């Protein structure tokens, strides 16, 4: 009986080692594909790594980065949101929240982006990149609110002017004069509406309470900056590590 338990234990250990080897192998090839900007291929390798280690943080985090680089911000946000609890350290959780905020930001979900950046700063208050992104998102939110207020006030003014014109027309004597004035006011109103529509369209094209469209190249630079900052921070952490803690010195991204 003891021999049977020993054999089973050895088999389980062998299977576990094989799964870990496959995870590391696929993570390695996934990272190479990512560096070569072959993001679909990278995602496939990261998925294979997760098949062997479903709760592994590194391939899941890197897969989310690959989706972000592809400008698939919806999938990136879902992926980042699903691995927050898998992050092994507070620093890693801050990185996830930071990139989650970026994904929401690029998807024009300002409220969600602001919440994510705030969560990142709670975990890593010294992260200037997150602080800057939060400030920018808050400014965009402020512009949205101002634009909404301006549009609301403009609509109220237009409705008030229209009511005043209607009252003036009704007080005119004579059916002929009333009809002429009414036609004239209608022409003026149409002209004002056309000008107002054009003005509103110009404003909406510029802001419209929405965020400006961001190109794939801008998204690439955004993630590049986040990854560079992450590497630099991890490098500083490695220099100050205590010898003998058993922590890996390998830099992850």
N, C-alpha and C positions, 0 to 999 in steps of 0.2 A: 504493500500500500504506500509506504514511504517513497519507494522508487517511482510510483505512478505520479505522486504529487511533485516529485522532483522533475520528472519529464515534462509535466504540464507547465511547471514554473519556467523551465528552460525554454519551452516553446513560446510561452507568452512573452518572455523577455526578448527572444529572437524576433518575434513579430513586432514588438514595440520598437526595437532598434531599427528594423527595416522601415517602419513607418517614419521614424525620425530622419533616417537617411534620405528617404524619398522627399520628405518635406524640405530638407536643406537643399537637396539637388534642384527641386523645382523652384525654390525661392531664389537660388543662385541664377538659374537660367532666366527666371522672370525679371530679376534685376538687370541682367545684361540686355534683355529685350527692351526694358524701360529706358535704359541709358541710350539705346539706339533709336528711341522714339517709335518703337514697334509696340504700341500699347495694346492692341488686340492680342498679340502673341503673349505679351507679358501677363495679361489678365488670365489667359488660359493656363499658364504655368502657375500663377498664384492660386487659381482654383484647384489645380492638381495638388498643390501643397496643402490646401485646406481640406481636401478630401482625405488626406493622410493625418491631418491634425486640425480638426474642425475648430478648436478653441485657440489656435495659435494667433497671436496678435500681429506678428510681422507681415505675413503674407496678406492678411486681411487689410491692414493699414496701407500696404503698398498697392493693393488692388484698388482701394479707394482713391489713392493718388493717381493711378492710371486712368480711372474713369474721369477724374477731374481734368487730367491733361487732355483727354479726348473731348472735353467740353460737355460731357454727359453729367451735368451738375446734379441732376435729380438722383441718378444712381449713386453718385459720389456721396451725396448727403445721406442717403439711406444707409450706405455702407459705413460711413463715419459714425452715424448715430447708433449702429448696431454693435460697435466694438468699443464703446466708451468704457464699459465695465471690464473689458478684456485687457485694457491698458495696464501694464505691470507697475507703473510708477505714476506719481502725480505729474511729473514732467511729461510723460507720454500722454496722459489724459488731457493735459493742457494743449498739446500738439493736435490731438484729435478735435478738441473743441475749436481751436483756431481754424483748422481746415474745414470743419463743419460750418463755421461762420462764413468762410470764403465761399463755400458751395451755396449757402443760402443767399449770400450777397450777389453772386453771379446769377442766381435764379430770381433776383429782384424781390426776395422775401426779407425785407429790411428788419422787421421786428424779430424774426427768428435769428437773423445774423447778429443783431445786437445782443440778444440773450446768450448766444453761443460765445461771442467775444467776451462778454462779462464773466461767463463761467471759466473761460480760459485764463482770464486775468486773476480770478480768485485762486487758481492753482499755481499760476506763475506771474505774480504782480510786476516783475521786472521785464516782461516781454514787451519791448517797445513796438515791434511790428503789430502785435495784437492791439496795443493801445492806439496806434495810428489808425488801424482799420476800424476800430470801434468809433473813434472820433469822426472818421469819414462817413461811416454808416449813420451816425447820429446827425451829421450835417445834411445828408441826403434825406433823412426822415424829416428834418426841419423844413427843407425845401418843399417836400411833398405837402406838408401841412399848410405852408404858406400859399402854395399854388391852389390847394383845395379851397382855402378861405377866399382867395382872390376870385376864383371862378364862382363861388357861392355869392359873394357880394355883387359881382358883375351881373349875374342872373337876376338878383333882386332888383338892381337898378333898371335893367331892361324891362322887367315886368312892371315896375312902377311907371316908367316913361310910357309904356304901351297903354296902361290904364288912363293916364292923364290925357293922352292923345284921343282916346276913345271918348272921354268925357267932354273934351272941347268940341269934337265933331257933333256930338249929340245936342249941344247947346246952340249950334248955328241955325239962323232963320232961313227958311226957304228950302224946298226940296232940291232945287237945282244947285244952290250954293253948297248944300250939305253933301250932295253927291260929288261935286267937284272937289270939295275939301277932303272928302273921304278917299277919293281916288288918289289925290295928291299925297295924303298921309300914308296910304297903302304903299305908294311908290317909294316914299321916303323910308317907310319902315322896312320895305324889302331891301333898299340900299343899305340901311343901317344894319340889318340882319346879315347881309352878305359881307359887309365890312367886319362886323363883329365875329361872324363865323371864320373869316380869314384870319383875323387877329387871334382868335382862340386857337385855330389850327396851328398858327405859327408858334404860339406858346406851348401847345401840346406837343408839337414836334420837338421842341427844345427840352421841355421837362415833363409835362403832362402828369406830374405826380409819380412818374416812374423813373427808374434808373436808366442811364445811358446804356446803349448796347455795347457789349465788350467783345472784342474779336478773340479768335482762338489764340492769336499771338499774345494778346494781353493776358489771357488766362494762363498761357504757358509761362510768361514772365512772373505772374503772380505766384504760381506754385514754385517756380525756380527760386524766387526770393525766400519763400517759406522753407524750402528744403535746404538752401544755403544757410539760413539762420539756424536751422535745426542742427546741421553738421557742426557749425561753429560753436554752438552752445554745448553740444555733446563733447566736442574736443576739449573745451575748457573744463568740463566735468571730469573727463578722463585724466587730465593733468593733476587734479586734486584728489584723485581716488586714494584710499588707504590701501597699502599693500596687504594682501592676505584676506581680503574680504570675500574672495571667490567670485567677484563680479567680472563679467566679460569686458574686455577692452575693445571689442569689435564695435565699430561705428555702424549704426543702423540708420536707414532713411526710409 
